[in-house]
Amino acid sequence: MEVISESLRVTQRTLLFNWLQGSFQYLLGHEIMIFGVKTSDSDAFQYEYFASSRYFGDAQFTDAIELENGLISQAIRQWEKSSLPCFFTDHSKEASYKNYSIYSFDEDELKISELKNFVVHGFGDSHSKVSSVVILARLHQKPNANQAHMLELIMPHLHCALIKVASSRVGFIVNSENSTNIITKRESEILQWLYMGKTNWEISSILSISPLTVKNHVQNVLRKLDVQNRSQAVVKAAKFGLIKIHK
């Protein structure tokens, strides 16, 4: 298939986006793609997303991947039970078939998330050195066996493409020196307080350390996450599951 041949040329994020917006759309039409990659060294997927919908942005993305209650996190836990494509919608009866399942989410939750409907599938398991998961949302068709079959066929090639894209990015999870592993416990604490909007002085008072020590920790976090400022650090930390998002 042409779409599989084209996947072999995907080595960068831009090429991945172009591939997804090209012949891939004829097989699995969608407006939002969220993908996560993790190594055997980590318990959490590190996520990114593409969206052609103007209604889905960083705020919706961060809420969706929140570890405890995010819709995507809930959906992935459901997918991990079967390892078959799982469709999530608000207008279909729940059902299990030979090669896919359909689950129902609350209509209001899906509306707020801007995902509308989506399918989850992945490659790899707890024994895999590198695993990936893909969420295609705002699907152009209702859940059906053909979509599930296509996703199963293309997932190994999509997995390889995601690994190549991840490997090309400094600090991403494919090497063993990934951000999840090298962020210390103290830096995680400080990241959480940054998310809460605290200043260096406030964090120093809370943790009973000097403001200068806090500043040094913040600088280390920015360097390790390869970002320019505190806001970018919080967004990236949320994507990597390094902080807890409070509703």
Buried (B, 14 or more C-beta within 10 A) or exposed (E): EEBEEBBEEBEEBEBBBBBBEEBBBEBBEBBBBBBBBBBEBBEBBBBBBBBBBEEBEEEBBBBBBBBEEBBBBBBBEEBBEEEBBBBBBBEBEEEEEEEBBBBBBEEEEBEEBBBBBBBBBBBBEEEBEBBBBBBBBBBEEEBEEEBBEBBBBBBEBBBBBBBBBBBEEEBBBBEEEBBBEEBEEBBBBBBBBBBEEBEBEBBBEBBEBEBEBBBEBBEBBBEBBBBEEBEEBBBBBBBBBBBEBEE
